[in-house]
Amino acid sequence: MKLFLRSHLSLFFITFLQGIFVFCYYWFLGFQELDHLFYVFMIQIISICLYLVYRWIQDAKLYRWVQEHQNGELYVPSLGKSVLGESLYDRQRIIAQSYENKLHKVQSDLNERITFINQWVHQMKTPLSVIHLMIQDHDEELFQHIRKELYRLEDGLKTVLYSSRLSLFEKDYSIEKVPLQSFIDEIIMENKRLFIQYKIFPKKLFSEETLFVYSDKKWLQFAIGQIISNAAKYSANKSDTLIFRIEKHGQCILLEIQDFGVGIPSQDIRRVFDPYFTGRNGRLFHESTGMGLYLIKEIMSKLQHEIKLESEVGQGTTFKIYFSEYAAE
């Protein structure tokens, strides 16, 4: 109603001026009986009021829609029977249909791209596996370098694969009860080649009580794998220890992964989870893509696990993952 009245203020103003003009005109012509003048004036006011009532009946839905639907939704209801309402309704339907068509096309293109990336990554894994088999019986320094580069290739392929799937996370996750200690043991075994290459010895500080958390194993495994990969790369030739600590922390289960590598400069800590941010360490070591920690943060957010990072230059880095939903045996 307020919008309707504001849109017709000019009509009220013109009607008022017209009334004053008619009143003055008849007054100067000698028709000085106020009853007649007010009668003419009231007829004019009543006519305008009837016109506004008619316009309100015709356009009420239009004004309500303009005031109440400001969130950009594509659905457009009937906007009344007036010429303006029907024309605007038809126009909005065309625009909404155009947006929906574009949205479907973008979604279709995205799905095709993700499918292509998934197929490409899986095709690339085959030759990498063949190369691993070809060099598995050779321990010379040359083959050690080859294994290191193969690991970098595999790590890069995983990053590409999971970053492409992240936009469809809601369709590709399954929450289950995960025994955290044995789950970390599996991840350590999966990364044993990495530990051997970088001469890192994992140290486990687990609670004696078996602890279970609720999460998606596949996504959580990738995220923890990225943390381990970073820890190994930035601890090489500086420290040979990587600590895994699991304990109860208030109402949560805390998983700590602590390395004693180069650490992260304080000015970079607040930005390390930003996409494509490599920081000072990325420039020094030339191995950072700036996507690993970003993916970790996004995955933890979608899994509703809190993650924190503590680091000091020259002392190392600690990742803390808090699982709010857990069980114990």
Buried (B, 14 or more C-beta within 10 A) or exposed (E): EEEBEEEBEEEEEEBBEEBEEBBEEBEEEEEEEEEEBEEEBEEBEEEBEEEBEEBBEBBBBBBBBBEEEEEEEEEBEEBBEBEEBBEBBEEBEEEBEEEEEEEEEEEEEEEEEBEEBBEBBEEBBEEBEEBBEEBEEEEEEEBEEBBBEBBEBBBBBBBBBBBBBBBEBEEBBEEEEBBBBEBBBEBBEEBEBBBEBBEBEBEEEBBEEEBBBBBBBEBBBBBBBBBBBBBBBBBBEEBEBBBBBBBEEEEBBBBBBBBBBBBBBEEBBEEBBEEEBBBEBBEEEEBBBBBBBBBBBBBBEBBEBEBEBBBEBEBBBBBBBBBEBBEEE
